[in-house]
Amino acid sequence: MAELVSVYEYPSDVATVVRKLKARGFTDLTTYSPAPFEEIELAEDPTPSKVRSFHLIGSLVGVVTGFGIQIWMSMDWPIKIAGKNIAAIPPMWIIGFELQTLFGGILVVVGLAILAGLYPRPLDKHYSPRFSAEEFGVVVRCEDRDAAEVESLMRGHNAKEVAVVAAH
Amino acid sequence: MAPPPATAVADAMNPPARPRDSQANIDIMAVTKGFHWPWLIALLFALAGVGLAAATLAWQTYEGLGVAGYQAPVFWGVYIITFVFWIGIGHAGTLISAILFLFRAKWRNAINRGAETMTVFAVLTAALFPLIHIGRLWKFYFLLPYPNQRYLWVNFKSPLLWDVFAVNTYLTISVLFFLVGLIPDIAIARDRAVGWKKVVYMLLAAGWQGTGKQWKAHSRAVLHLSGLATPLVLSVHSIVSWDFAMSIVPGWHATIFAPYFVAGAIFGGFAMVIVVMVPVRRIFRLESYITDYHFENMSRFILFTSIICGYAYGAEYFIAWYSAVEFEQTSFWQRAFGPYWFSTWCMIIFNVVMPQLLWIKKLRTNVPFLFVLCFFINLGMWFERYVIIITSLSREYIPAAWGLYIPSLVEMIVLAGSFCWFSMFFLLYLKMFPIIAISEVKELDIHARDHARHEHGHPAHAAHASGGAH
């Protein structure tokens, strides 16, 4: 196996090279960029993010919890207030909404941590501080026999540098 | 003249390859480095103010709320006024970050971090005031709803309880929003730090490398948090307003309160962003990132929300007159011509009259003028809450129960201490993390260069985020 590390200056070049690499079947690739760029995201993985599932689950749990605690605690200590039902539903929407937002937000961040692998850990061996400056990186893992083709694709799309390293 | 040593010539001809850093990284991270006298003086001043307020609070806790001048008929004084004030200040950050994000208003990129930072510290400051207000700090857990132990009666029909949920939810979501946005910038700091700072930034950056997978999850998380925060920010000050509007106190029982409070919060919040960011921009030389264009856009928001506030003030008076309810009419007459006339006219002049100067473009882009104007707007917004709370409580239905409220020295020290508390956190933040969202600024810069290359065949020297949005 070979790994090719290339460096670019513009996001449109990264998006183009990623699309072409994927079209040629080189799907084991990683991009590094200093900022979010929609064109790179669409080229690399156009499928919907799973963050929305975390949001949905959190929001549902939140709204159920919000209504649940209010109904349970009202019934547990039943006091009539202003002629309203013991467990009056209309005012419960407010706390239901707040907990929906709270749980939804917390689960969104949990989803981010899981999906983006956000936990203290060593950085990738090909990561460079250049990628948190203004440059972009594309790392492709391929068979040794394909390395020349991948390198040619990279250089053909304005790669500033291409390094071929043996993968273990 | 002796020739230079051969090694120096060689170095000059073949300089060692050194990765080029982004100008945005260099300029914005410079705020966290070095020594700045104005920063140190401000921090020492803030620490002194916090110390004085803490000592005063300790005395109040020992002696009881009487030292704060609490007596019938006004039991919601400066502490509740200041609570509402700081909650309002905390609205601009979420508005700039979440709502402008959803509207794809890219000009927000240079100011959103400062506004989010301000939001978090403003809400933290606000959260202190219910505790200060109850006097017996050790009883604070009664504010929290939990199953009915100790005969605690949790009234879910009370707006005061809704407020506990709303403020805590807002604080949590604001902190999450702020931290999520900060992660890529902490990674920038990590890559450029050395020693113990590198270790700290490495832990906080949580393995961020800017991979496509990470940016995708990050962008979606920011989008979803924006979607959650937008109705939340509108709900929080609505609920704070219901603390008043759900009662039958004259001057409070009004359906206009929720939008009135929300507009006022955005108004005051934007004014505070300007008050905070003007000195930051000047001291840390960030003029090429936070430009006059940003201040002009914020001025337009201020002008717009000032008009809404003016409409709300007018509508309150009109409805009081039109309702033919004597108590309402008396309450509003007392506001304008009673013992608190000074605060009412300050409110009207600072919040409605003075901001009309922003119709003039030259003034909208005159930063020193904006700083002074926004200072007065913040004063006016504090007076607005003073007017709402004090005039209504001091003169309710029964004239025999009327009273005159004058803020006590203890309350004023704690009020001043709250500004110092807020400033202390903000100043400490400035020296630890980027005050401008670097990756978002770079997104605009790089895009501008890329587009220029495609259009003209060469990369233009892109204006910064800021300016680029012209």
HADDOCK unambig.tbl for C-alpha pairs under 7 A between the chains (distance, minus, plus):
assign (segid A and resid 10 and name CA) (segid B and resid 450 and name CA) 5.94 0.50 0.50
assign (segid A and resid 30 and name CA) (segid B and resid 211 and name CA) 6.57 0.50 0.50
assign (segid A and resid 30 and name CA) (segid B and resid 212 and name CA) 6.81 0.50 0.50
assign (segid A and resid 31 and name CA) (segid B and resid 211 and name CA) 5.26 0.50 0.50
assign (segid A and resid 31 and name CA) (segid B and resid 212 and name CA) 5.30 0.50 0.50
assign (segid A and resid 32 and name CA) (segid B and resid 209 and name CA) 6.90 0.50 0.50
assign (segid A and resid 32 and name CA) (segid B and resid 210 and name CA) 5.20 0.50 0.50
assign (segid A and resid 32 and name CA) (segid B and resid 211 and name CA) 4.36 0.50 0.50
assign (segid A and resid 32 and name CA) (segid B and resid 212 and name CA) 6.23 0.50 0.50
assign (segid A and resid 33 and name CA) (segid B and resid 210 and name CA) 5.36 0.50 0.50
assign (segid A and resid 33 and name CA) (segid B and resid 211 and name CA) 6.42 0.50 0.50
assign (segid A and resid 34 and name CA) (segid B and resid 210 and name CA) 6.22 0.50 0.50
assign (segid A and resid 34 and name CA) (segid B and resid 439 and name CA) 6.35 0.50 0.50
assign (segid A and resid 35 and name CA) (segid B and resid 439 and name CA) 4.99 0.50 0.50
assign (segid A and resid 35 and name CA) (segid B and resid 440 and name CA) 6.51 0.50 0.50
assign (segid A and resid 35 and name CA) (segid B and resid 442 and name CA) 6.55 0.50 0.50
assign (segid A and resid 35 and name CA) (segid B and resid 443 and name CA) 5.30 0.50 0.50
assign (segid A and resid 36 and name CA) (segid B and resid 215 and name CA) 5.68 0.50 0.50
assign (segid A and resid 36 and name CA) (segid B and resid 443 and name CA) 6.64 0.50 0.50
assign (segid A and resid 41 and name CA) (segid B and resid 212 and name CA) 6.25 0.50 0.50
assign (segid A and resid 41 and name CA) (segid B and resid 216 and name CA) 6.42 0.50 0.50
assign (segid A and resid 49 and name CA) (segid B and resid 217 and name CA) 6.62 0.50 0.50
assign (segid A and resid 49 and name CA) (segid B and resid 220 and name CA) 6.89 0.50 0.50
assign (segid A and resid 51 and name CA) (segid B and resid 217 and name CA) 6.63 0.50 0.50
assign (segid A and resid 51 and name CA) (segid B and resid 220 and name CA) 6.47 0.50 0.50
assign (segid A and resid 51 and name CA) (segid B and resid 221 and name CA) 6.41 0.50 0.50
assign (segid A and resid 70 and name CA) (segid B and resid 156 and name CA) 6.71 0.50 0.50
assign (segid A and resid 73 and name CA) (segid B and resid 147 and name CA) 6.03 0.50 0.50
assign (segid A and resid 77 and name CA) (segid B and resid 148 and name CA) 6.98 0.50 0.50
assign (segid A and resid 91 and name CA) (segid B and resid 157 and name CA) 5.90 0.50 0.50
assign (segid A and resid 94 and name CA) (segid B and resid 162 and name CA) 6.82 0.50 0.50
assign (segid A and resid 95 and name CA) (segid B and resid 162 and name CA) 6.17 0.50 0.50
assign (segid A and resid 95 and name CA) (segid B and resid 165 and name CA) 6.58 0.50 0.50
assign (segid A and resid 98 and name CA) (segid B and resid 165 and name CA) 6.52 0.50 0.50
assign (segid A and resid 98 and name CA) (segid B and resid 166 and name CA) 6.05 0.50 0.50
assign (segid A and resid 98 and name CA) (segid B and resid 169 and name CA) 6.43 0.50 0.50
assign (segid A and resid 101 and name CA) (segid B and resid 228 and name CA) 5.90 0.50 0.50
assign (segid A and resid 102 and name CA) (segid B and resid 169 and name CA) 5.45 0.50 0.50
assign (segid A and resid 102 and name CA) (segid B and resid 173 and name CA) 6.70 0.50 0.50
assign (segid A and resid 105 and name CA) (segid B and resid 173 and name CA) 6.30 0.50 0.50
assign (segid A and resid 105 and name CA) (segid B and resid 225 and name CA) 6.05 0.50 0.50
assign (segid A and resid 105 and name CA) (segid B and resid 228 and name CA) 6.91 0.50 0.50
assign (segid A and resid 108 and name CA) (segid B and resid 221 and name CA) 5.94 0.50 0.50
assign (segid A and resid 109 and name CA) (segid B and resid 221 and name CA) 6.71 0.50 0.50
assign (segid A and resid 112 and name CA) (segid B and resid 217 and name CA) 5.54 0.50 0.50
assign (segid A and resid 112 and name CA) (segid B and resid 218 and name CA) 6.30 0.50 0.50
assign (segid A and resid 112 and name CA) (segid B and resid 221 and name CA) 6.24 0.50 0.50
assign (segid A and resid 115 and name CA) (segid B and resid 217 and name CA) 6.34 0.50 0.50
assign (segid A and resid 116 and name CA) (segid B and resid 213 and name CA) 6.11 0.50 0.50
assign (segid A and resid 116 and name CA) (segid B and resid 214 and name CA) 4.41 0.50 0.50
assign (segid A and resid 116 and name CA) (segid B and resid 217 and name CA) 5.98 0.50 0.50
assign (segid A and resid 118 and name CA) (segid B and resid 206 and name CA) 5.00 0.50 0.50
assign (segid A and resid 118 and name CA) (segid B and resid 207 and name CA) 5.60 0.50 0.50
assign (segid A and resid 118 and name CA) (segid B and resid 208 and name CA) 6.54 0.50 0.50
assign (segid A and resid 119 and name CA) (segid B and resid 206 and name CA) 4.35 0.50 0.50
assign (segid A and resid 119 and name CA) (segid B and resid 207 and name CA) 5.71 0.50 0.50
assign (segid A and resid 120 and name CA) (segid B and resid 203 and name CA) 5.33 0.50 0.50
assign (segid A and resid 120 and name CA) (segid B and resid 206 and name CA) 4.19 0.50 0.50
assign (segid A and resid 120 and name CA) (segid B and resid 207 and name CA) 5.18 0.50 0.50
assign (segid A and resid 121 and name CA) (segid B and resid 206 and name CA) 6.83 0.50 0.50
assign (segid A and resid 121 and name CA) (segid B and resid 207 and name CA) 5.37 0.50 0.50
assign (segid A and resid 122 and name CA) (segid B and resid 207 and name CA) 6.81 0.50 0.50
assign (segid A and resid 123 and name CA) (segid B and resid 207 and name CA) 6.26 0.50 0.50
assign (segid A and resid 127 and name CA) (segid B and resid 209 and name CA) 6.97 0.50 0.50
assign (segid A and resid 129 and name CA) (segid B and resid 191 and name CA) 5.54 0.50 0.50
assign (segid A and resid 130 and name CA) (segid B and resid 19 and name CA) 6.24 0.50 0.50
assign (segid A and resid 130 and name CA) (segid B and resid 21 and name CA) 7.00 0.50 0.50
assign (segid A and resid 132 and name CA) (segid B and resid 188 and name CA) 5.62 0.50 0.50
assign (segid A and resid 133 and name CA) (segid B and resid 21 and name CA) 5.10 0.50 0.50
assign (segid A and resid 133 and name CA) (segid B and resid 22 and name CA) 4.84 0.50 0.50
assign (segid A and resid 133 and name CA) (segid B and resid 25 and name CA) 6.88 0.50 0.50
assign (segid A and resid 134 and name CA) (segid B and resid 21 and name CA) 6.92 0.50 0.50
assign (segid A and resid 134 and name CA) (segid B and resid 22 and name CA) 5.55 0.50 0.50
